[in-house]
Amino acid sequence: MRTKVLFAMAASAAAMIAASSAQAVEVNYIRCGSDGLDADRALIKKFETANPGATVNMESLPWGTCQDKSLKLAAAGDPASVAYMGSRTLKQLAENDLIVPVEIAEDQQKSYQPGVLNTVSYRDKFWGFPHAFSTKAMFMNCGLFEEAGIACEAPKTWDDMYAAAKTIKEKTGKAGVGLTGKDFDNTMHQFLNYLYSNGGQVIDPSTNEITLNSKNTLETLKFYGKLVEVSQDGPTAFERTQVRDLYNDGKVAMYIDGPWGRAQHKDEINEKTVPMPAGPSGVSGTLLITDSIVVFKGSGHEDVAMKFARMLTSGESQYAVDGNPGSELAPILKYEELGIEKPYYMDDPYWKVFVDPIQTGGPEPLFVDFKAMQTVMNSMIQGILLKDDTAENLVAIAAEELEEFK
């Protein structure tokens, strides 16, 4: 009897210690933006119920400041437990030993859309759980096509696209295509949509070798420069949202944007949404961009933080983000294979053009200094738009400069 009492007392003491320890675990979660707050609050309640004693403190910050705060806290040795970060930052964070790799089992890997995990991969490890995903397609103002006397048909190749844009510019005086060239992140992003549709890449993630200096990039840059002839005036003064404004005002016939574009266009525009046309050395592709949930190193409770990060980004929790009618995000997971009947992107022609090219798309290139990489890429693009140098020289210079930041 005494032995049983001792065991009972020991078990009770262990439970009290565990509970006390659990109560001390505070998972500090920095998230970006205000979309989906209610869904996150509900998930936090679920997590806290499943992990007695653990508390999640969520701080929602604007996109312009959330990542900077996470980086500053980590650099100061007082990291958040979990944070929402652009996947472009993962290589830098990993190289500086600020985050821990995440484990994604093989069967779980198969649940992701093709190419999504490439956006969080570096040195054969995954450094974050993808949590928001976008692809790109081309929007066409059919009213301008009709005004120019040509059929509003999806261009299959770059030659088709240029020919249509040229006719529109000559017949209507409006820009056949909208180009971005401002010193902004989506200038590089827009160019990468063309590069990935021509079979090119910036860096080989498996070898960490710069692959920019290629026939594929050269063809792409030359074509981008050629589009100046049929674009809006002064493309180096424009980023994507400004091009969208021109499109809404009926001054641009074609431009590239994400699935959220539909909700941001004027209702009176008679438009089509079509895949990116293919370059001479590739097939229709797209830029794959993700934001991720990362687990920072040094919180002292990385195991609990990892559980929370995993819950945020799996199954129904992730579907609540992707499938939210207001979010207009591409699906990260193959939800039809996970038991969700008729997910939002199934049997919808609009979503088909954003989902089908995923298999041939490419990730945002991962560099240790991603801002420096972006500056190099934008300089190359601006150089061709302004005719500052030949495409050959611009590509060679950019490839050499990128070596310093990989």
C-alpha positions, 0 to 999 in steps of 0.5 A: 500500500505504501509503495502505491502511495509513493508511486501516486505521490511521485506521479502527482509531483511529476505532473505538478512539475510538468504543469509548472514547466508548461505554464512557463512556456510562452510562445511569442508569435509575430505575424504579418498583416491583419488578414486571417486574424480570427482563424489564427486566434481560433487555432491558438485556442486549439493549440493551447487546449492540446498543450496544457500550460503553453501560452501563445502570445500573438503580435500582428504587425504591418507587412512593412515592419513585421519582418524587420522586428523579427530580424532585430530581435533575433540579432539581439539574442531575444528572438520571437519563438515563431515568426512569419517571414518571406521565404527569401530571407531563409538562407540568410537566417540559416547561414547566421544560425538564427533559425532551426530547420523544420522536419517535413516527412516524406509523405507530407512532402508529397502533399505540397504542390510541386515546387513549393518546398523548393522555396524553403530549401537550402543545403538539403534542409527545409528552413520554414513551413510555407504558409502563403503562396502566389503564382502569376498569370497574364491579364488581358483587357479584351476591350483594347484588343477589339479596339485594335481589331484583333481577337482577344486570344491568349498568346502562346509564345513571346512572338505572339505576345509581341505581335499583339502588343505591337498592333495594339500600340499602333492602332490605339496608341495605348500600351500593348504590355505593361512593364515594371522597371522601378527599383522595387522587388516586383521588378525582379519578380516580373522578369523572373516570370519571363525567365522561368517561362524560358527555362532559365534560373538565377542560381542552382539550389542544389549546387549553390552555383550561379546559373544566370549567365545562360542562353535562357537569360540572354534571350529573356533580357533581350525580349524584355528590352524589346517590349519597351517598344510596345509598353507604357512610356518610361517603364523604369518609373513603374512598379506592379501596382502602378502598372495595374492602375494603368490597366484599370484606366484602360491604358495597358492591354496586358500585364502580369499579376497574381490571383488577387488581381481579379478583385482589384480590377474594375468591373467594367473591364472585359478581361481574360486571365491566361498563362504566361506565354512561353519563351523560345527555350521553355514552356509556360511557367511562373514565379513561385513565391512563398512566405513561411512560418519559421522557428527561431533558435534561442527561445529555449522552447523550440520544440513547443514552437515547432509544434505550433508552427506545424499546426499553423501550416497543415491541413485544415489550418492551412486551408483556412488561409489559402481558401479564404475568399478574401485572400486570393492565394494559390493552394500550397497543398493538394487539398483534393488529396487531403480529403477536402471535397472540391477545394476552391481552385477545382473546376474553376477556369480562373484558378486553373491558369494559376495552378497548372504552371506550378509544375514548370515554375521556379522559386524566388532565388535564395541568397545570403544577402537577398536585398543585394541580389535584388539590387543586382537583378534590378540593375541588369533589368534597368540597364536593358530598359534604358539601353545602357549596355548590351544584353550580353554585358549586362548578364555577364556583369550581373552573374559575376556580381551575384557570386558575392552574395550567394 
